[in-house]
Each structure stands twice: as C-alpha cells, then as structure tokens.
Amino acid sequence: MARRPVPERNRWAVEQLDLRPASRVLEFGCGGGAAAQLVLGRLPCGPVLAIDRSAAAVARAVDRNRAAVDAGVLTVRQVALADLDVAAGSFDVAFGVDVNLFWTTSADTELAVLRHALVPGGTLLVAYGPGPRPDRRAALLERVRGAVAAHGFVGAVVLEEGRGSGVRARA
C-alpha cells in the first residue's frame, strides 16, 4: 500500500510538542492517524494513546500505523475525549489537531479530563492548520487560550505561523 501523505498542519503541530525519549503521549481526535505516525517517528517505543470518537477514524488510524499497534507502542481507542477514563498523570504530553470543540463549545469536561490525564508540568497543545477560520483566527485562538487558562493550565500561549496555529500550555 502506498504511504499516505501527512498534512502539513500535523507536521507543524508535532514540531510544537516537547517530546522526550520517555514521553507518554495522548492524541485526542486522532483522525486517520497521521500525527500519531509522526510522534512515533520521534518516539519509536511509545507509549502513545490515540483516541477518536469516530469508528471510521479509528480504523484508518490503526491501518496507517499497523506495525506500531502490533508492537504495542500505539493504542488506538474509539472514545470521545469527554469520556476518556485514565489514571491521573498518565501522560506527559496531550495534543489534538483540528478538534473544533475547543472553539465551538466551552470544552469544560474535555479540559478537565486533560488536566486529570496530564502530569503536573505536562504539555497540552490544541492545534489547528492555518485556521481555524482565517478571517476570525485571532479571536478564536484567544477564546481557546482563555478556556485553557481558566481550567488551571499555566503559561497558555497562542501560536500562529503560516503552517499552523494553536494554543500551548502546561498542566
């Protein structure tokens, strides 16, 4: 099977992560698994948990990353972020690309789940492509930054570049 291209927004997002050899990573809204593929290129031993609420997306992510799934370094689960149940401090890094609920809703439950899942000082990245909504990008990113900060994340900053945009903070 031919290798599927990795969207530039996913490359940009993974470049923004503070990945270390022993990082435990959660990707929420994993879609077809392109960003997980990039993370695994930097952390070949994992562990990485990729979640998505869509069964079709989970199937594509597993298919794209079959060797990592078979090796046990990547786990892909069908679950909404709001319903994710993991032990406190399970992850060093949590990120999502183009997960719109952070600017379309208050994301209260999802941000609480992420605070619980991350170790103190762990990195959260809510990333988008060059958007979201280029005509309203600054306002939407500021809304996401405010929500992240209001849920106890510290150092929340807006990131904007030609290849991507987002909000990065620490638990």
Order of alpha helices (4+ residues) and beta strands (2+ residues): alpha-beta-alpha-beta-alpha-alpha-beta-beta-alpha-alpha-beta-alpha-beta-beta
